[in-house]
Amino acid sequence: MIIVSQDKTEIVNFDNVINVQFLDIDGDYVISATAVVGTDDIYRELGYYKTEERAKEVLKDIVNKYKQFNFDKNQAVTILPKVYEMPKE
């Protein structure tokens, strides 16, 4: 699955993601991902939300979309959804 950033300027391959988290940065809740690219870890901001509750909802939605994959011996049997687009708000 890939995640398209809220501003539609970046795509993150979920297969390379180490973690997805939200942080309170000056009153905005930023959802970010840390991914492995080659030998480096990169940090990417995926979206900004006004409340902690909304950030948690978005994280839950990402998990639910990812759960829609069916796995059989480490291979995806169902390939939907391929894309998760970060909601505007």
C-alpha positions in Angstrom: 0.0 0.0 0.0 1.2 3.5 -0.6 0.2 6.6 1.4 -0.3 9.9 -0.5 0.5 12.9 1.7 -2.2 15.4 2.6 -0.8 18.0 0.3 -0.5 15.5 -2.5 3.2 16.2 -3.0 4.6 12.9 -1.7 4.0 9.2 -1.8 5.3 6.8 0.9 5.5 3.1 0.3 4.0 1.4 3.4 6.2 -1.6 2.9 9.2 0.6 3.8 7.7 2.2 6.8 9.2 1.6 10.3 6.5 3.5 12.1 3.6 6.0 11.7 2.9 8.4 14.6 1.4 11.7 15.5 3.1 14.5 17.4 1.7 17.7 18.9 3.7 20.4 17.3 2.7 23.9 18.4 -1.0 22.9 18.8 -1.2 21.0 15.4 -1.2 17.3 15.4 1.2 16.1 12.7 1.1 12.5 11.4 4.4 11.4 10.2 6.1 8.2 8.9 9.6 7.0 9.3 10.7 4.8 6.4 13.8 3.0 5.3 15.3 4.1 2.0 18.5 2.3 1.1 20.7 2.5 4.2 19.0 5.6 5.6 15.9 6.3 7.7 13.8 9.2 6.4 11.1 11.2 8.2 8.1 12.3 6.3 5.2 14.5 7.4 2.0 13.1 6.0 -0.7 15.4 7.3 -1.7 18.0 9.9 -4.8 17.9 12.0 -6.3 20.4 14.5 -7.1 17.9 17.3 -5.6 14.8 18.8 -8.9 13.0 18.4 -8.8 13.6 14.6 -5.2 12.5 14.3 -6.1 9.3 16.1 -9.1 8.7 13.8 -6.8 9.1 10.7 -4.3 6.6 12.2 -7.1 4.2 12.9 -8.3 4.6 9.3 -4.8 3.8 8.0 -4.7 0.6 10.1 -8.2 -0.4 8.9 -7.3 0.1 5.2 -4.1 -1.9 5.8 -6.1 -4.7 7.5 -8.2 -5.1 4.3 -5.2 -6.9 2.7 -5.5 -10.6 3.1 -2.2 -12.3 3.5 -1.3 -15.9 2.6 2.3 -17.0 3.3 3.5 -13.4 3.2 1.9 -12.7 -0.2 -1.0 -10.4 -0.6 -4.0 -12.3 -1.9 -6.2 -9.3 -2.0 -4.5 -6.2 -3.5 -7.1 -3.6 -2.5 -6.6 -0.9 -1.3 -3.4 0.0 -3.0 -3.6 3.6 -2.0 -4.5 5.5 1.1 -4.9 9.3 0.6 -4.5 11.4 3.7 -7.7 13.3 4.4 -7.6 17.1 4.4 -9.2 17.5 7.8 
